[in-house]
Amino acid sequence: MNAAPMPRAVGGYFELELPPARSFLHDNALRFQSSRAAFLALVRSLRPKAVWMPWFMCDAMLEPLRMARIPVKRYAIDRNMRPQSVDLAPGEWIVYVNYFGLCDRQVDDVLDRFPRDRVVIDNAQALFAQPRDCLATIYSPRKFVGVPDGGLLVTRERIDMPEASDRSSIQRCEHLLRRIADDAEAGYAAYAAAEESLKNQEPLRMSDLTQRMLGGIDFDAVRSRRVANFNYLHERLHTHNRSALHFERERAVPLCYPFFGAPAALRDRLRQQRIYTPTYWPDVAEAKDAPEFERAIAASAIFLPCDQRLTPRDLEPIVQRVLEQLT
């Protein structure tokens, strides 16, 4: 006999006040505690013979393949971020990363070149990109908005979903709160600890806390501000940008503004002004088997912020610092 459900708690102390929850992006997605957990659930459920992964990607996406004991094959990308030299054998998959949220055209190319039922699109850097007609599409919302964790998986395949939900989101919120109550530097150690806590985890369902936080975000405002900020940076800097990547501004909602050919000292100069830029991905530069182009990206490119917190007033000093270093 099933136990009667617990009645809803009434009265007592207040919870954190959040806006009323609304539906958020990709409502039909399966919800996990992280994108790598979603990927692990996918490969465990469908068991590919091997998976082709780009050299230029976060090592976190290799972790699920190690945990599931799925063989990994690697491929290079050209300067336009298109896959090179992939010989997809029967039963194998290819994972393609929608880099910086700016590679929708390259996604089209991948879907034209390979059987769609064996293509996984990693949209961790492209939260607003629509799911494609392929095996699976994966998202990581915390790359774009202030939530502690969470991953989304869109697929038509039957996936073995975990029964339990993540109960650790509250421990991953310290950096989000410190960024408001104190400053960016004060919360960095907590941010690093939160990221570390997601490593080597068995899949869990997305926490109620993260779902509620995502449900309170105005994604239309996030989209429009990111696009406007990207366009501002591109208009000011494109003549100096050595990237071969075509910035398709009509379709893309970018993660950042990738600036190739940056002077070596630029990142440190920006940091001195409390302008922080990520490095994608430093471990690739140290991998002796990685292709030359991928190894050089960490030293030759800088990824300027263009997120929804910023306005042209915030971006103008960034532009000036970049231009000063170029002259």
MOHUZI-V895645 format. One record per pair of residues at least 6 apart in sequence whose C-alpha atoms are under 8 Angstrom apart, sorted by the first residue. I is the first residue (numbers start at 1). GAP is how many residues later the second one is. Records with the same first field share a line. If there is no record, write none. Layout:
I = GAP + GAP
This chain:
18 = 194 + 195 + 198
19 = 197
20 = 195 + 196
21 = 191 + 192 + 193 + 194 + 195
22 = 193 + 194
23 = 192
24 = 190 + 191 + 193 + 195
25 = 103 + 194
26 = 104 + 126 + 128
28 = 126
29 = 123 + 124 + 125 + 126
30 = 122 + 123 + 124
31 = 7 + 119 + 120 + 121 + 122 + 174 + 175
32 = 6 + 118 + 119 + 120 + 121 + 171 + 172 + 173 + 174 + 175
33 = 116 + 117 + 118 + 132 + 133 + 170 + 171 + 172 + 173 + 174
34 = 106 + 115 + 116 + 117 + 118 + 164 + 172
35 = 89 + 103 + 104 + 105 + 115 + 116 + 117 + 118
36 = 24 + 25 + 27 + 28 + 115
37 = 27 + 114 + 164 + 165 + 166 + 167
38 = 100 + 113 + 114 + 115 + 165
39 = 22 + 25 + 99 + 114
40 = 24 + 25 + 27 + 28 + 163
41 = 118 + 119 + 120 + 162
42 = 117
43 = 21 + 22 + 25 + 27
44 = 24
45 = 113 + 114 + 115
46 = 113
47 = 23
48 = 22 + 43 + 44 + 45
49 = 21 + 22 + 42 + 43 + 44
50 = 20 + 21 + 22 + 23 + 41 + 42 + 43
51 = 19 + 20 + 21 + 22 + 41 + 42 + 43 + 44
52 = 20 + 21 + 22 + 23 + 34 + 36 + 40 + 41 + 42 + 43
53 = 19 + 20 + 21 + 22 + 41 + 42 + 43
54 = 20 + 21 + 22 + 23 + 29 + 41 + 42 + 43
55 = 19 + 20 + 21 + 22 + 229 + 235 + 236 + 239
56 = 20 + 21 + 225 + 228 + 238
57 = 40 + 223 + 224 + 227
58 = 222 + 223
59 = 224
60 = 139
63 = 137
64 = 136
65 = 6 + 7
67 = 133
75 = 8 + 9 + 10 + 11
76 = 7 + 8 + 9 + 214 + 215 + 218
77 = 6 + 7 + 217
78 = 6 + 215
79 = 164 + 165 + 166 + 214
80 = 164 + 165 + 166
81 = 18 + 22 + 25 + 164
82 = 24 + 27 + 28
83 = 13 + 27
88 = 6 + 26
91 = 27
92 = 26
93 = 25 + 26 + 27
94 = 24 + 25 + 26
95 = 24 + 25 + 26 + 27
96 = 11 + 14 + 23 + 24 + 25 + 26
97 = 24 + 25 + 26 + 27 + 28
98 = 6 + 8 + 9 + 23 + 24 + 25 + 26 + 27 + 28
99 = 24 + 26 + 27
100 = 25 + 26 + 154 + 155 + 156 + 157 + 158
101 = 22 + 24 + 25 + 26 + 28 + 151 + 152 + 153 + 154
102 = 24 + 145 + 146 + 147 + 150 + 151 + 152
103 = 145 + 149
104 = 25 + 147 + 148
105 = 143
107 = 14
111 = 8 + 23
116 = 17 + 18 + 19
117 = 17 + 18
118 = 16 + 17
119 = 15 + 16 + 17
120 = 14 + 15 + 16 + 17 + 18
121 = 11 + 13 + 15 + 16 + 17
122 = 15 + 16 + 17
123 = 6 + 14 + 15 + 16 + 17
124 = 14 + 15 + 16 + 17 + 19
125 = 14 + 15 + 18 + 19 + 129 + 130
126 = 13 + 127 + 128 + 129
127 = 12 + 13 + 14 + 17 + 126
128 = 95 + 124 + 125
129 = 123 + 124
131 = 6 + 23
134 = 21
135 = 20 + 21 + 22
136 = 17 + 18 + 19 + 20
137 = 16 + 17 + 18
138 = 13 + 14 + 15 + 16
139 = 12 + 13 + 14
140 = 10 + 11 + 12
141 = 6 + 8 + 9 + 10 + 11
142 = 6 + 7 + 8
143 = 112
144 = 111 + 163
146 = 30
147 = 26 + 29 + 63 + 66 + 67
148 = 21 + 22 + 24 + 25 + 28 + 46 + 62
149 = 20 + 23 + 61
150 = 56 + 57 + 60
151 = 55
161 = 43 + 44
162 = 41 + 42 + 43
163 = 41 + 42
164 = 40 + 41
165 = 39 + 40 + 41 + 42 + 43
166 = 38 + 39 + 40 + 41
167 = 40
168 = 39
169 = 38 + 40 + 41
170 = 39
171 = 23
172 = 18 + 19 + 21 + 22
173 = 21
174 = 13 + 16 + 17
175 = 12 + 13 + 14 + 15 + 16
176 = 11 + 15
178 = 6 + 8 + 9
179 = 7 + 8
221 = 87
222 = 85 + 86
223 = 30 + 85
225 = 82 + 83 + 85 + 86
226 = 27 + 28 + 29 + 80 + 81 + 82
227 = 22 + 25 + 26 + 27
229 = 77 + 78 + 79 + 81 + 82 + 83 + 86
230 = 24 + 26 + 27 + 76
231 = 18
232 = 80
233 = 24 + 73 + 82 + 86
234 = 23
236 = 83
237 = 82
241 = 18 + 19 + 20
242 = 17 + 18 + 19
243 = 15 + 16 + 17 + 18
254 = 52
255 = 50 + 51 + 52
256 = 47 + 48 + 49 + 50 + 51
257 = 46 + 47 + 48 + 49
258 = 43 + 44 + 45 + 46
259 = 42 + 43 + 44 + 45
260 = 40 + 41 + 42
261 = 39 + 40
262 = 38 + 39 + 40 + 64
263 = 37 + 62 + 63
264 = 35 + 36
265 = 60
266 = 55 + 56 + 59
267 = 9 + 10 + 35
269 = 52
270 = 6 + 48 + 51
271 = 6
275 = 43
276 = 29
277 = 25 + 26 + 27 + 28
278 = 24 + 25
279 = 19 + 23 + 24
280 = 17 + 18
281 = 17
282 = 16
284 = 6 + 10 + 11
285 = 9 + 10 + 11 + 12 + 13
286 = 9
287 = 8
306 = 9
